[in-house]
Amino acid sequence: MTDQTASDQLPDRLSTDPRSPYYDAEVLARDIGIRFKGVEKNNVEEYCVSEGWIRVAAGNARDRHGNPLTIKLTGTVEPYVRTGS
C-alpha cells in the first residue's frame, strides 16, 4: 500500500484548462474528486489547497472566447483519488 499512497499524492494546485500552467493531463486521467467544505463538488475547474480556494463554472455563461466564466470560492479544499468500489 505504500506504493499506492505515494502515487496518490495530488498537486497543490491543478487546473482542467489545457492553457493553464497548472494543467497536468497525466494527473487528470485519474479519477480525481474534490471535497470543498466537506461537500463533494463535481464542477471544479481549478483548485489550490494551500490558498484554500476552488474555481467553479458560473452556470452556462461564456466569455467572448467561448470559455466558461468561473467564480472563485474560498474554504477548505480536499482533493482525493476516487477508488472504484
Gaussian input, Z-matrix of N, CA and C with variables (Angstrom, degrees):
# hf/3-21g

backbone

0 1
 N
 C     1     B1
 C     2     B2     1     A1
 N     3     B3     2     A2     1     D1
 C     4     B4     3     A3     2     D2
 C     5     B5     4     A4     3     D3
 N     6     B6     5     A5     4     D4
 C     7     B7     6     A6     5     D5
 C     8     B8     7     A7     6     D6
 N     9     B9     8     A8     7     D7
 C    10    B10     9     A9     8     D8
 C    11    B11    10    A10     9     D9
 N    12    B12    11    A11    10    D10
 C    13    B13    12    A12    11    D11
 C    14    B14    13    A13    12    D12
 N    15    B15    14    A14    13    D13
 C    16    B16    15    A15    14    D14
 C    17    B17    16    A16    15    D15
 N    18    B18    17    A17    16    D16
 C    19    B19    18    A18    17    D17
 C    20    B20    19    A19    18    D18
 N    21    B21    20    A20    19    D19
 C    22    B22    21    A21    20    D20
 C    23    B23    22    A22    21    D21
 N    24    B24    23    A23    22    D22
 C    25    B25    24    A24    23    D23
 C    26    B26    25    A25    24    D24
 N    27    B27    26    A26    25    D25
 C    28    B28    27    A27    26    D26
 C    29    B29    28    A28    27    D27
 N    30    B30    29    A29    28    D28
 C    31    B31    30    A30    29    D29
 C    32    B32    31    A31    30    D30
 N    33    B33    32    A32    31    D31
 C    34    B34    33    A33    32    D32
 C    35    B35    34    A34    33    D33
 N    36    B36    35    A35    34    D34
 C    37    B37    36    A36    35    D35
 C    38    B38    37    A37    36    D36
 N    39    B39    38    A38    37    D37
 C    40    B40    39    A39    38    D38
 C    41    B41    40    A40    39    D39
 N    42    B42    41    A41    40    D40
 C    43    B43    42    A42    41    D41
 C    44    B44    43    A43    42    D42
 N    45    B45    44    A44    43    D43
 C    46    B46    45    A45    44    D44
 C    47    B47    46    A46    45    D45
 N    48    B48    47    A47    46    D46
 C    49    B49    48    A48    47    D47
 C    50    B50    49    A49    48    D48
 N    51    B51    50    A50    49    D49
 C    52    B52    51    A51    50    D50
 C    53    B53    52    A52    51    D51
 N    54    B54    53    A53    52    D52
 C    55    B55    54    A54    53    D53
 C    56    B56    55    A55    54    D54
 N    57    B57    56    A56    55    D55
 C    58    B58    57    A57    56    D56
 C    59    B59    58    A58    57    D57
 N    60    B60    59    A59    58    D58
 C    61    B61    60    A60    59    D59
 C    62    B62    61    A61    60    D60
 N    63    B63    62    A62    61    D61
 C    64    B64    63    A63    62    D62
 C    65    B65    64    A64    63    D63
 N    66    B66    65    A65    64    D64
 C    67    B67    66    A66    65    D65
 C    68    B68    67    A67    66    D66
 N    69    B69    68    A68    67    D67
 C    70    B70    69    A69    68    D68
 C    71    B71    70    A70    69    D69
 N    72    B72    71    A71    70    D70
 C    73    B73    72    A72    71    D71
 C    74    B74    73    A73    72    D72
 N    75    B75    74    A74    73    D73
 C    76    B76    75    A75    74    D74
 C    77    B77    76    A76    75    D75
 N    78    B78    77    A77    76    D76
 C    79    B79    78    A78    77    D77
 C    80    B80    79    A79    78    D78
 N    81    B81    80    A80    79    D79
 C    82    B82    81    A81    80    D80
 C    83    B83    82    A82    81    D81
 N    84    B84    83    A83    82    D82
 C    85    B85    84    A84    83    D83
 C    86    B86    85    A85    84    D84
 N    87    B87    86    A86    85    D85
 C    88    B88    87    A87    86    D86
 C    89    B89    88    A88    87    D87
 N    90    B90    89    A89    88    D88
 C    91    B91    90    A90    89    D89
 C    92    B92    91    A91    90    D90
 N    93    B93    92    A92    91    D91
 C    94    B94    93    A93    92    D92
 C    95    B95    94    A94    93    D93
 N    96    B96    95    A95    94    D94
 C    97    B97    96    A96    95    D95
 C    98    B98    97    A97    96    D96
 N    99    B99    98    A98    97    D97
 C   100   B100    99    A99    98    D98
 C   101   B101   100   A100    99    D99
 N   102   B102   101   A101   100   D100
 C   103   B103   102   A102   101   D101
 C   104   B104   103   A103   102   D102
 N   105   B105   104   A104   103   D103
 C   106   B106   105   A105   104   D104
 C   107   B107   106   A106   105   D105
 N   108   B108   107   A107   106   D106
 C   109   B109   108   A108   107   D107
 C   110   B110   109   A109   108   D108
 N   111   B111   110   A110   109   D109
 C   112   B112   111   A111   110   D110
 C   113   B113   112   A112   111   D111
 N   114   B114   113   A113   112   D112
 C   115   B115   114   A114   113   D113
 C   116   B116   115   A115   114   D114
 N   117   B117   116   A116   115   D115
 C   118   B118   117   A117   116   D116
 C   119   B119   118   A118   117   D117
 N   120   B120   119   A119   118   D118
 C   121   B121   120   A120   119   D119
 C   122   B122   121   A121   120   D120
 N   123   B123   122   A122   121   D121
 C   124   B124   123   A123   122   D122
 C   125   B125   124   A124   123   D123
 N   126   B126   125   A125   124   D124
 C   127   B127   126   A126   125   D125
 C   128   B128   127   A127   126   D126
 N   129   B129   128   A128   127   D127
 C   130   B130   129   A129   128   D128
 C   131   B131   130   A130   129   D129
 N   132   B132   131   A131   130   D130
 C   133   B133   132   A132   131   D131
 C   134   B134   133   A133   132   D132
 N   135   B135   134   A134   133   D133
 C   136   B136   135   A135   134   D134
 C   137   B137   136   A136   135   D135
 N   138   B138   137   A137   136   D136
 C   139   B139   138   A138   137   D137
 C   140   B140   139   A139   138   D138
 N   141   B141   140   A140   139   D139
 C   142   B142   141   A141   140   D140
 C   143   B143   142   A142   141   D141
 N   144   B144   143   A143   142   D142
 C   145   B145   144   A144   143   D143
 C   146   B146   145   A145   144   D144
 N   147   B147   146   A146   145   D145
 C   148   B148   147   A147   146   D146
 C   149   B149   148   A148   147   D147
 N   150   B150   149   A149   148   D148
 C   151   B151   150   A150   149   D149
 C   152   B152   151   A151   150   D150
 N   153   B153   152   A152   151   D151
 C   154   B154   153   A153   152   D152
 C   155   B155   154   A154   153   D153
 N   156   B156   155   A155   154   D154
 C   157   B157   156   A156   155   D155
 C   158   B158   157   A157   156   D156
 N   159   B159   158   A158   157   D157
 C   160   B160   159   A159   158   D158
 C   161   B161   160   A160   159   D159
 N   162   B162   161   A161   160   D160
 C   163   B163   162   A162   161   D161
 C   164   B164   163   A163   162   D162
 N   165   B165   164   A164   163   D163
 C   166   B166   165   A165   164   D164
 C   167   B167   166   A166   165   D165
 N   168   B168   167   A167   166   D166
 C   169   B169   168   A168   167   D167
 C   170   B170   169   A169   168   D168
 N   171   B171   170   A170   169   D169
 C   172   B172   171   A171   170   D170
 C   173   B173   172   A172   171   D171
 N   174   B174   173   A173   172   D172
 C   175   B175   174   A174   173   D173
 C   176   B176   175   A175   174   D174
 N   177   B177   176   A176   175   D175
 C   178   B178   177   A177   176   D176
 C   179   B179   178   A178   177   D177
 N   180   B180   179   A179   178   D178
 C   181   B181   180   A180   179   D179
 C   182   B182   181   A181   180   D180
 N   183   B183   182   A182   181   D181
 C   184   B184   183   A183   182   D182
 C   185   B185   184   A184   183   D183
 N   186   B186   185   A185   184   D184
 C   187   B187   186   A186   185   D185
 C   188   B188   187   A187   186   D186
 N   189   B189   188   A188   187   D187
 C   190   B190   189   A189   188   D188
 C   191   B191   190   A190   189   D189
 N   192   B192   191   A191   190   D190
 C   193   B193   192   A192   191   D191
 C   194   B194   193   A193   192   D192
 N   195   B195   194   A194   193   D193
 C   196   B196   195   A195   194   D194
 C   197   B197   196   A196   195   D195
 N   198   B198   197   A197   196   D196
 C   199   B199   198   A198   197   D197
 C   200   B200   199   A199   198   D198
 N   201   B201   200   A200   199   D199
 C   202   B202   201   A201   200   D200
 C   203   B203   202   A202   201   D201
 N   204   B204   203   A203   202   D202
 C   205   B205   204   A204   203   D203
 C   206   B206   205   A205   204   D204
 N   207   B207   206   A206   205   D205
 C   208   B208   207   A207   206   D206
 C   209   B209   208   A208   207   D207
 N   210   B210   209   A209   208   D208
 C   211   B211   210   A210   209   D209
 C   212   B212   211   A211   210   D210
 N   213   B213   212   A212   211   D211
 C   214   B214   213   A213   212   D212
 C   215   B215   214   A214   213   D213
 N   216   B216   215   A215   214   D214
 C   217   B217   216   A216   215   D215
 C   218   B218   217   A217   216   D216
 N   219   B219   218   A218   217   D217
 C   220   B220   219   A219   218   D218
 C   221   B221   220   A220   219   D219
 N   222   B222   221   A221   220   D220
 C   223   B223   222   A222   221   D221
 C   224   B224   223   A223   222   D222
 N   225   B225   224   A224   223   D223
 C   226   B226   225   A225   224   D224
 C   227   B227   226   A226   225   D225
 N   228   B228   227   A227   226   D226
 C   229   B229   228   A228   227   D227
 C   230   B230   229   A229   228   D228
 N   231   B231   230   A230   229   D229
 C   232   B232   231   A231   230   D230
 C   233   B233   232   A232   231   D231
 N   234   B234   233   A233   232   D232
 C   235   B235   234   A234   233   D233
 C   236   B236   235   A235   234   D234
 N   237   B237   236   A236   235   D235
 C   238   B238   237   A237   236   D236
 C   239   B239   238   A238   237   D237
 N   240   B240   239   A239   238   D238
 C   241   B241   240   A240   239   D239
 C   242   B242   241   A241   240   D240
 N   243   B243   242   A242   241   D241
 C   244   B244   243   A243   242   D242
 C   245   B245   244   A244   243   D243
 N   246   B246   245   A245   244   D244
 C   247   B247   246   A246   245   D245
 C   248   B248   247   A247   246   D246
 N   249   B249   248   A248   247   D247
 C   250   B250   249   A249   248   D248
 C   251   B251   250   A250   249   D249
 N   252   B252   251   A251   250   D250
 C   253   B253   252   A252   251   D251
 C   254   B254   253   A253   252   D252

   B1=1.4454
   B2=1.5199
   B3=1.3152
   B4=1.4515
   B5=1.5221
   B6=1.3391
   B7=1.4566
   B8=1.5224
   B9=1.3236
   B10=1.4571
   B11=1.5215
   B12=1.3331
   B13=1.4629
   B14=1.5165
   B15=1.3307
   B16=1.4551
   B17=1.5279
   B18=1.3315
   B19=1.4537
   B20=1.5345
   B21=1.3357
   B22=1.4596
   B23=1.5274
   B24=1.3336
   B25=1.4519
   B26=1.5231
   B27=1.3073
   B28=1.4577
   B29=1.5203
   B30=1.3406
   B31=1.4623
   B32=1.5285
   B33=1.3322
   B34=1.4586
   B35=1.5297
   B36=1.3213
   B37=1.4678
   B38=1.5250
   B39=1.3311
   B40=1.4621
   B41=1.5185
   B42=1.3242
   B43=1.4586
   B44=1.5237
   B45=1.3295
   B46=1.4660
   B47=1.5274
   B48=1.3388
   B49=1.4600
   B50=1.5328
   B51=1.3461
   B52=1.4690
   B53=1.5255
   B54=1.3171
   B55=1.4636
   B56=1.5248
   B57=1.3070
   B58=1.4660
   B59=1.5326
   B60=1.3281
   B61=1.4695
   B62=1.5287
   B63=1.3215
   B64=1.4624
   B65=1.5292
   B66=1.3163
   B67=1.4602
   B68=1.5247
   B69=1.3355
   B70=1.4635
   B71=1.5318
   B72=1.3247
   B73=1.4674
   B74=1.5193
   B75=1.3337
   B76=1.4563
   B77=1.5309
   B78=1.3158
   B79=1.4696
   B80=1.5276
   B81=1.3255
   B82=1.4649
   B83=1.5296
   B84=1.3314
   B85=1.4607
   B86=1.5264
   B87=1.3272
   B88=1.4696
   B89=1.5196
   B90=1.3069
   B91=1.4652
   B92=1.5325
   B93=1.3416
   B94=1.4634
   B95=1.5253
   B96=1.3076
   B97=1.4562
   B98=1.5202
   B99=1.3268
   B100=1.4623
   B101=1.5182
   B102=1.3227
   B103=1.4655
   B104=1.5151
   B105=1.3344
   B106=1.4580
   B107=1.5146
   B108=1.3181
   B109=1.4667
   B110=1.5252
   B111=1.3333
   B112=1.4540
   B113=1.5133
   B114=1.3310
   B115=1.4723
   B116=1.5288
   B117=1.3377
   B118=1.4540
   B119=1.5260
   B120=1.3322
   B121=1.4665
   B122=1.5154
   B123=1.3316
   B124=1.4630
   B125=1.5263
   B126=1.3257
   B127=1.4642
   B128=1.5236
   B129=1.3314
   B130=1.4586
   B131=1.5312
   B132=1.3261
   B133=1.4627
   B134=1.5291
   B135=1.3371
   B136=1.4576
   B137=1.5211
   B138=1.3297
   B139=1.4635
   B140=1.5202
   B141=1.3318
   B142=1.4594
   B143=1.5220
   B144=1.3331
   B145=1.4560
   B146=1.5228
   B147=1.3456
   B148=1.4634
   B149=1.5267
   B150=1.3384
   B151=1.4533
   B152=1.5289
   B153=1.3418
   B154=1.4598
   B155=1.5184
   B156=1.3372
   B157=1.4634
   B158=1.5319
   B159=1.3367
   B160=1.4643
   B161=1.5225
   B162=1.3187
   B163=1.4741
   B164=1.5206
   B165=1.3185
   B166=1.4586
   B167=1.5224
   B168=1.3255
   B169=1.4634
   B170=1.5272
   B171=1.3229
   B172=1.4647
   B173=1.5248
   B174=1.3121
   B175=1.4656
   B176=1.5126
   B177=1.3324
   B178=1.4651
   B179=1.5186
   B180=1.3310
   B181=1.4606
   B182=1.5277
   B183=1.3242
   B184=1.4689
   B185=1.5165
   B186=1.3437
   B187=1.4551
   B188=1.5332
   B189=1.2980
   B190=1.4723
   B191=1.5213
   B192=1.3267
   B193=1.4642
   B194=1.5201
   B195=1.3254
   B196=1.4568
   B197=1.5112
   B198=1.3307
   B199=1.4638
   B200=1.5240
   B201=1.3265
   B202=1.4661
   B203=1.5314
   B204=1.3258
   B205=1.4601
   B206=1.5199
   B207=1.3190
   B208=1.4587
   B209=1.5190
   B210=1.3249
   B211=1.4604
   B212=1.5219
   B213=1.3183
   B214=1.4584
   B215=1.5233
   B216=1.3333
   B217=1.4600
   B218=1.5223
   B219=1.3369
   B220=1.4589
   B221=1.5146
   B222=1.3180
   B223=1.4591
   B224=1.5211
   B225=1.3041
   B226=1.4619
   B227=1.5261
   B228=1.3342
   B229=1.4656
   B230=1.5227
   B231=1.3465
   B232=1.4644
   B233=1.5266
   B234=1.3471
   B235=1.4691
   B236=1.5253
   B237=1.3308
   B238=1.4612
   B239=1.5168
   B240=1.3173
   B241=1.4660
   B242=1.5129
   B243=1.3252
   B244=1.4697
   B245=1.5238
   B246=1.3181
   B247=1.4613
   B248=1.5239
   B249=1.3119
   B250=1.4600
   B251=1.5101
   B252=1.3286
   B253=1.4723
   B254=1.4981
   A1=112.05
   A2=118.01
   A3=120.72
   A4=110.48
   A5=117.77
   A6=120.82
   A7=111.06
   A8=116.81
   A9=119.96
   A10=111.02
   A11=119.04
   A12=120.02
   A13=110.83
   A14=118.38
   A15=120.52
   A16=110.72
   A17=117.49
   A18=120.10
   A19=112.03
   A20=116.75
   A21=120.33
   A22=112.98
   A23=118.08
   A24=120.43
   A25=109.08
   A26=116.21
   A27=121.43
   A28=109.35
   A29=117.32
   A30=119.58
   A31=111.42
   A32=114.95
   A33=121.33
   A34=110.97
   A35=116.22
   A36=120.85
   A37=108.39
   A38=116.49
   A39=121.46
   A40=109.66
   A41=116.47
   A42=122.33
   A43=110.27
   A44=116.43
   A45=121.25
   A46=112.00
   A47=117.71
   A48=122.74
   A49=109.90
   A50=118.55
   A51=120.92
   A52=114.25
   A53=119.00
   A54=121.73
   A55=112.60
   A56=117.54
   A57=121.73
   A58=111.29
   A59=117.52
   A60=119.27
   A61=112.35
   A62=118.07
   A63=122.85
   A64=112.45
   A65=117.38
   A66=122.78
   A67=109.23
   A68=116.93
   A69=121.93
   A70=107.49
   A71=116.31
   A72=121.60
   A73=111.84
   A74=117.22
   A75=121.06
   A76=110.95
   A77=116.64
   A78=120.66
   A79=110.15
   A80=117.33
   A81=121.03
   A82=112.13
   A83=117.85
   A84=120.88
   A85=110.99
   A86=116.41
   A87=120.66
   A88=108.43
   A89=116.24
   A90=120.92
   A91=109.12
   A92=115.74
   A93=122.07
   A94=109.56
   A95=115.66
   A96=121.45
   A97=109.60
   A98=116.69
   A99=122.14
   A100=108.48
   A101=115.41
   A102=120.99
   A103=106.71
   A104=116.12
   A105=121.81
   A106=107.87
   A107=116.11
   A108=122.81
   A109=110.71
   A110=116.34
   A111=121.86
   A112=115.55
   A113=118.24
   A114=122.69
   A115=108.88
   A116=116.41
   A117=120.02
   A118=110.31
   A119=115.61
   A120=122.20
   A121=109.20
   A122=117.10
   A123=122.28
   A124=113.03
   A125=117.98
   A126=120.89
   A127=112.88
   A128=118.19
   A129=122.21
   A130=109.87
   A131=116.64
   A132=122.69
   A133=110.82
   A134=116.73
   A135=121.85
   A136=108.12
   A137=116.29
   A138=120.11
   A139=110.50
   A140=115.83
   A141=122.96
   A142=107.24
   A143=116.45
   A144=121.42
   A145=110.98
   A146=117.93
   A147=121.39
   A148=112.51
   A149=117.74
   A150=121.11
   A151=111.69
   A152=118.14
   A153=122.42
   A154=114.91
   A155=117.34
   A156=120.29
   A157=111.03
   A158=113.67
   A159=121.85
   A160=108.28
   A161=116.66
   A162=122.33
   A163=106.81
   A164=115.78
   A165=121.31
   A166=109.14
   A167=116.25
   A168=121.58
   A169=109.60
   A170=115.36
   A171=121.77
   A172=108.70
   A173=116.13
   A174=120.91
   A175=111.05
   A176=116.31
   A177=121.57
   A178=112.36
   A179=117.47
   A180=121.79
   A181=110.86
   A182=115.93
   A183=122.83
   A184=109.56
   A185=116.64
   A186=119.87
   A187=109.10
   A188=117.14
   A189=119.91
   A190=113.40
   A191=117.21
   A192=121.04
   A193=112.11
   A194=117.18
   A195=121.32
   A196=115.08
   A197=117.13
   A198=121.41
   A199=110.06
   A200=117.71
   A201=119.10
   A202=111.56
   A203=115.97
   A204=120.35
   A205=107.51
   A206=116.59
   A207=120.04
   A208=110.49
   A209=114.52
   A210=120.89
   A211=107.51
   A212=114.43
   A213=120.93
   A214=108.68
   A215=116.45
   A216=122.42
   A217=108.01
   A218=117.17
   A219=120.33
   A220=110.77
   A221=115.04
   A222=121.67
   A223=109.89
   A224=116.63
   A225=122.43
   A226=110.38
   A227=116.39
   A228=122.99
   A229=108.51
   A230=116.31
   A231=121.88
   A232=109.64
   A233=117.88
   A234=119.22
   A235=109.86
   A236=116.38
   A237=121.15
   A238=109.22
   A239=115.54
   A240=121.30
   A241=106.64
   A242=115.49
   A243=120.68
   A244=108.58
   A245=115.41
   A246=120.23
   A247=108.34
   A248=116.66
   A249=121.41
   A250=110.62
   A251=116.99
   A252=120.80
   A253=110.75
   D1=-19.13
   D2=179.72
   D3=-62.47
   D4=-40.47
   D5=178.66
   D6=-64.05
   D7=-38.51
   D8=-179.10
   D9=-67.55
   D10=-42.54
   D11=-179.65
   D12=-69.01
   D13=-33.46
   D14=177.59
   D15=-66.57
   D16=-38.33
   D17=-179.86
   D18=-79.61
   D19=-15.01
   D20=179.79
   D21=-86.20
   D22=2.44
   D23=177.28
   D24=-65.77
   D25=125.45
   D26=-179.97
   D27=-103.60
   D28=151.77
   D29=-179.30
   D30=-67.05
   D31=157.44
   D32=178.34
   D33=-63.80
   D34=-33.90
   D35=-178.75
   D36=-136.09
   D37=135.91
   D38=-177.85
   D39=-147.28
   D40=141.45
   D41=179.94
   D42=-128.78
   D43=149.60
   D44=176.35
   D45=-91.61
   D46=-4.70
   D47=-179.27
   D48=-86.00
   D49=117.80
   D50=-178.34
   D51=-60.49
   D52=-19.87
   D53=179.31
   D54=-82.79
   D55=-10.89
   D56=-177.79
   D57=-79.59
   D58=145.56
   D59=175.02
   D60=-69.33
   D61=-13.00
   D62=-179.92
   D63=-97.89
   D64=9.94
   D65=177.47
   D66=-78.98
   D67=133.25
   D68=177.65
   D69=-141.63
   D70=101.83
   D71=-175.90
   D72=-61.94
   D73=-35.84
   D74=-178.44
   D75=-64.09
   D76=-42.77
   D77=178.89
   D78=-70.22
   D79=-40.40
   D80=-178.32
   D81=-68.92
   D82=-20.60
   D83=178.51
   D84=-67.13
   D85=-24.39
   D86=175.68
   D87=-79.89
   D88=160.41
   D89=-178.67
   D90=-83.52
   D91=96.33
   D92=-175.88
   D93=-96.92
   D94=136.00
   D95=174.99
   D96=-118.06
   D97=153.60
   D98=178.92
   D99=-126.66
   D100=126.01
   D101=170.85
   D102=-104.38
   D103=122.75
   D104=-179.83
   D105=-119.09
   D106=116.31
   D107=-175.97
   D108=55.45
   D109=36.29
   D110=177.60
   D111=83.21
   D112=-0.12
   D113=-179.21
   D114=-114.09
   D115=131.98
   D116=179.50
   D117=-71.85
   D118=130.40
   D119=179.28
   D120=-112.89
   D121=139.56
   D122=-179.31
   D123=-111.11
   D124=-6.20
   D125=-174.69
   D126=-114.59
   D127=31.23
   D128=-177.14
   D129=-80.76
   D130=126.04
   D131=178.05
   D132=-89.86
   D133=-34.37
   D134=-178.12
   D135=-157.34
   D136=150.44
   D137=176.37
   D138=-142.08
   D139=158.13
   D140=172.84
   D141=-141.82
   D142=115.20
   D143=-176.91
   D144=-71.72
   D145=-46.96
   D146=-174.73
   D147=-64.77
   D148=-34.30
   D149=179.69
   D150=-91.34
   D151=-12.88
   D152=175.62
   D153=70.50
   D154=53.11
   D155=176.42
   D156=-148.25
   D157=159.60
   D158=172.08
   D159=-133.07
   D160=157.31
   D161=172.44
   D162=-114.74
   D163=128.33
   D164=178.31
   D165=-124.78
   D166=153.61
   D167=178.83
   D168=-65.96
   D169=139.23
   D170=179.13
   D171=-94.44
   D172=79.38
   D173=-179.66
   D174=67.11
   D175=-141.61
   D176=179.75
   D177=-100.26
   D178=10.59
   D179=-177.83
   D180=-65.72
   D181=141.83
   D182=179.59
   D183=-127.90
   D184=151.37
   D185=174.42
   D186=-84.85
   D187=-176.26
   D188=-175.56
   D189=-69.35
   D190=-13.07
   D191=177.58
   D192=-97.82
   D193=1.12
   D194=178.97
   D195=88.89
   D196=5.58
   D197=178.57
   D198=-86.08
   D199=147.70
   D200=179.74
   D201=-66.87
   D202=139.28
   D203=173.31
   D204=-74.75
   D205=139.91
   D206=-177.57
   D207=-123.91
   D208=156.73
   D209=173.09
   D210=-122.67
   D211=150.22
   D212=-177.62
   D213=-101.69
   D214=125.75
   D215=178.64
   D216=-115.02
   D217=137.34
   D218=-179.62
   D219=-107.09
   D220=146.03
   D221=-179.71
   D222=159.48
   D223=-169.64
   D224=-179.41
   D225=-76.71
   D226=125.52
   D227=-178.01
   D228=-113.76
   D229=128.06
   D230=179.24
   D231=-130.03
   D232=96.37
   D233=175.11
   D234=-80.82
   D235=148.02
   D236=178.75
   D237=-153.06
   D238=160.77
   D239=175.93
   D240=-96.53
   D241=123.48
   D242=179.72
   D243=-72.59
   D244=138.47
   D245=177.54
   D246=-102.80
   D247=139.44
   D248=-179.77
   D249=-80.78
   D250=95.74
   D251=-179.62
   D252=-99.82

